[in-house]
């Protein structure tokens, strides 16, 4: 049996060899289970020597493979490429920064042998993260689980061991705008969740800024929920009803009290409020339209510059 280890990388030259050595500490486990190994590093257009480090490992160990993109296409493209290039009966996806501990692999594989289709991991703490970032992350998971039929577990990592059937199901979803956490939930299958404490990066700093995470959350919402469109429609109906009631009240007031309508400041505030609501709703529609636009162009999810 073959196990494929997918390792998306972006500017991880220091972590590439460290991850390799840490993974090989599980060699007795791989041998005991009769598992051959292939390690697929996906270089997502790194600007440092990430690809060179992988080449050196490939010269020492032919089980190490390199797929290097022509530019930075994003982690989602790296994950998809790794799934496409993998040949294993079992596939595990891990980050190169060692925040996904390779030491969990024996326990994860034991659940696969028990009949689970995939074994996923989630962090029970966010130690080391800024509090404001942790707060918004929790709010995002709560929001997604309320507005989407696809379950997304709070603290879920991309670190996941899967059977070939699960990987093939994910590959059948060839959409351009990808949100892997949602895709994992959408394909279903029986999943075992493992909890562990947050682990600090081995070297370097995270590539995910608050702004990038915010845009990524928008991708998740538009990919797995149409509730924002429904909200914009409901807001339109509510404002029409309020406007109709106010018009009737003003007419009655003028007929009974002969009081002319006055107060341009309040009128300006109302116009600004309604205009803002309209632009907000148009923006929601624009988000979905932009995703549709990117899908219909059918551009490749990634382009490969070099492959070993």
C-alpha positions in Angstrom: 0.0 0.0 0.0 1.1 3.5 -0.7 0.6 6.6 1.4 0.9 10.0 -0.2 1.9 13.0 1.9 1.0 16.3 0.4 2.9 19.4 1.6 1.8 22.8 0.2 4.7 25.3 0.6 5.1 29.0 0.1 8.5 30.5 1.2 9.2 27.6 3.6 12.9 26.9 2.8 13.8 26.5 6.5 10.9 24.2 7.2 11.2 21.8 4.2 14.2 19.7 5.5 12.9 20.0 9.1 9.5 18.6 8.1 11.2 15.8 6.2 13.2 14.7 9.2 10.2 14.9 11.5 8.1 12.8 9.1 10.7 10.1 8.8 10.6 9.6 12.6 7.5 7.6 11.8 9.5 5.1 9.6 8.9 2.2 12.1 5.2 2.8 11.9 5.2 2.9 8.1 7.2 -0.4 7.9 5.0 -2.1 10.5 1.9 -1.3 8.5 3.5 -2.2 5.2 3.2 1.3 3.8 5.3 2.7 1.1 5.7 6.5 1.1 5.7 9.3 -1.4 6.2 12.9 -0.2 4.8 15.6 -2.6 6.0 19.1 -1.9 3.8 21.7 -3.8 5.9 24.8 -4.2 3.3 27.6 -4.7 5.5 30.1 -6.5 7.9 30.6 -3.6 10.4 33.5 -3.8 13.0 31.9 -1.6 14.9 28.6 -2.0 12.0 26.3 -1.2 12.2 24.5 -4.5 16.0 24.1 -4.2 15.6 22.5 -0.8 13.2 20.0 -2.2 15.5 19.2 -5.1 18.3 18.4 -2.6 15.9 16.0 -0.7 14.9 14.4 -4.0 18.5 13.7 -4.8 18.9 11.9 -1.4 15.5 10.2 -1.4 13.5 9.4 -4.6 10.3 9.2 -2.6 10.4 13.0 -2.4 8.6 14.8 -5.3 8.4 18.4 -6.3 5.6 20.2 -8.1 6.5 23.9 -8.6 4.0 26.4 -9.8 4.7 29.1 -12.4 3.6 31.7 -9.8 1.7 32.0 -6.5 -1.8 30.5 -7.1 -2.7 30.2 -3.4 -2.9 27.3 -1.0 -6.2 26.0 -2.4 -4.6 25.4 -5.8 -1.7 23.7 -4.0 -4.0 21.4 -2.2 -5.9 20.5 -5.4 -2.6 19.9 -7.3 -1.4 17.6 -4.5 -4.6 15.6 -4.7 -4.2 15.3 -8.5 -0.5 14.2 -8.3 -1.0 11.7 -5.5 -1.1 8.0 -6.3 -1.5 6.7 -2.8 -4.2 4.3 -1.4 -4.2 6.8 1.5 -3.5 10.5 1.2 -2.6 12.9 4.0 -2.3 16.6 3.7 0.1 18.5 6.1 1.6 22.0 6.5 5.4 22.2 6.2 5.7 24.4 9.3 5.1 21.5 11.6 1.9 22.9 13.0 0.4 19.6 11.9 2.4 17.1 14.0 3.5 14.0 12.1 3.5 12.1 15.4 -0.3 11.9 15.1 -0.1 9.8 11.9 -0.1 6.3 13.7 -3.2 7.2 15.7 -4.9 8.6 12.6 -4.2 5.5 10.5 -5.5 3.3 13.3 -8.9 4.9 12.9 -8.7 4.3 9.1 -8.2 0.6 9.8 -11.3 0.7 12.0 -13.4 1.7 9.0 -13.4 5.5 8.9 -13.1 7.1 5.5 -11.1 10.1 6.8 -9.5 11.3 10.0 -9.5 15.0 10.5 -7.8 17.2 13.1 -9.0 20.3 15.0 -7.3 22.6 17.4 -8.8 22.9 20.8 -6.9 26.1 21.5 -5.5 29.0 19.6 -2.5 29.6 21.7 0.0 32.0 20.1 -2.7 33.7 17.9 -3.7 37.4 18.4 -7.0 37.5 20.5 -8.8 39.6 17.9 -8.0 37.1 15.1 -9.1 34.1 17.3 -12.4 36.0 18.0 -13.2 36.6 14.4 -12.2 33.0 13.5 -14.7 31.6 16.0 -17.4 34.0 14.8 -16.8 32.9 11.2 -17.3 29.2 12.0 -20.5 30.0 13.9 -21.8 32.1 11.1 -21.0 29.5 8.4 -22.8 26.7 10.4 -25.9 28.9 10.6 -26.1 30.0 7.0 -24.8 26.8 5.3 -26.0 23.2 5.1 -22.3 22.1 5.0 -20.9 21.5 8.5 -17.5 23.2 9.1 -16.0 22.3 12.5 -14.6 25.1 14.6 -10.8 24.9 14.7 -10.6 22.4 11.8 -7.2 22.1 10.2 -6.4 21.0 6.7 -4.4 18.2 8.3 -6.4 15.1 7.2 -5.8 11.5 6.3 -8.1 10.1 3.7 -8.8 7.0 1.7 -8.5 7.1 -2.1 -12.3 7.2 -2.5 -12.5 10.4 -0.5 -9.7 12.0 -2.6 -11.3 11.0 -5.9 -14.6 12.5 -4.7 -12.9 15.8 -3.9 -11.2 15.8 -7.3 -14.6 15.4 -9.0 -15.3 18.9 -7.7 -13.2 20.9 -10.1 -14.6 24.4 -9.4 -12.2 27.3 -9.7 -13.2 29.1 -6.5 -12.2 26.5 -3.9 -12.9 26.4 -0.2 -11.4 23.1 0.9 -12.8 23.2 4.5 -16.3 23.4 3.0 -15.5 20.8 0.3 -14.4 18.3 3.0 -17.8 18.7 4.7 -19.8 18.6 1.4 -18.4 15.3 0.1 -19.4 13.7 3.4 -18.1 10.2 4.3 -17.5 8.9 7.8 -15.0 11.2 9.5 -13.2 10.8 12.8 -12.1 14.0 14.5 -8.9 14.2 16.5 -8.3 17.1 18.9 -4.9 18.5 19.8 -3.3 21.7 21.3 -2.2 24.4 19.0 1.5 24.0 17.9 3.8 26.9 17.1 5.5 27.2 13.7 8.9 25.6 13.5 10.4 28.6 11.6 9.2 31.7 9.9 5.9 33.6 10.2 2.4 32.8 8.9 1.6 33.9 5.4 -2.1 34.5 6.4 -2.7 38.1 7.3 -6.0 39.3 8.7 -7.0 40.7 5.3 -6.2 37.5 3.5 -8.3 35.5 6.0 -11.2 37.9 5.6 -11.2 37.5 1.8 -10.9 33.7 2.3 -13.9 33.8 4.6 -15.9 35.6 1.8 -14.9 32.8 -0.6 -16.3 30.3 1.9 -19.6 32.1 2.4 -20.2 32.6 -1.4 -19.1 29.0 -2.2 -21.4 27.3 0.3 -24.3 29.6 1.1 -26.9 31.7 -0.8 -28.3 33.2 2.4 -26.6 36.7 1.8 -28.7 36.9 -1.4 -31.8 36.1 0.5 -31.0 38.7 3.1 -30.5 41.4 0.5 -34.0 40.5 -1.0 -35.6 40.6 2.4 -34.0 44.0 3.2 -35.5 45.3 -0.1 -39.0 44.1 0.8 -38.7 45.6 4.4 -37.6 49.0 3.2 -40.4 49.1 0.6 -42.9 48.4 3.3 -41.4 51.0 5.7 -41.4 53.6 2.9 -45.1 52.8 2.1 -46.1 53.2 5.8 -44.2 56.5 6.1 -45.8 57.9 2.9 -49.3 57.1 4.3 -48.4 58.7 7.7 -47.2 61.9 6.0 -50.4 62.1 3.8 -52.7 61.6 6.8 -50.7 64.2 8.9 -51.0 66.7 6.1 -54.7 66.2 5.6 -55.6 66.4 9.3 -53.1 68.9 10.7 -52.3 70.8 7.5 -48.7 70.5 8.5 -46.3 70.7 5.6 -43.5 68.2 5.5 -40.2 69.8 6.6 -36.8 68.9 7.7 -34.2 68.5 4.9 -31.5 67.1 7.3 -33.6 64.1 8.2 -34.4 63.6 4.5 -30.7 63.6 3.7 -30.0 61.0 6.4 -32.8 58.8 5.0 -31.4 59.1 1.5 -27.9 58.2 2.7 -29.2 55.2 4.7 -31.3 53.8 1.9 -28.5 54.4 -0.7 -26.0 52.6 1.6 -28.4 49.6 1.9 -28.8 49.5 -1.8 -25.0 49.6 -2.4 -24.6 46.8 0.2 -27.1 44.6 -1.5 -25.5 45.3 -4.9 -22.2 44.4 -3.4 -23.5 41.0 -2.3 -24.9 40.4 -5.7 -21.5 41.5 -7.2 -19.6 38.9 -5.1 -21.7 36.0 -6.4 -21.5 37.4 -10.0 -17.7 37.7 -9.8 -17.4 34.1 -8.7 -19.7 33.0 -11.6 -17.5 35.1 -14.0 -14.3 33.3 -12.8 -16.0 29.9 -13.1 -17.3 30.4 -16.7 -13.9 31.4 -18.0 -12.7 27.9 -17.1 -9.1 28.9 -16.5 -6.8 26.2 -15.1 -6.5 26.2 -11.3 -2.7 26.2 -11.5 0.2 26.0 -14.0 3.2 23.8 -13.4 6.7 25.2 -14.0 8.8 22.3 -12.8 8.0 18.7 -11.7 10.2 16.1 -10.3 
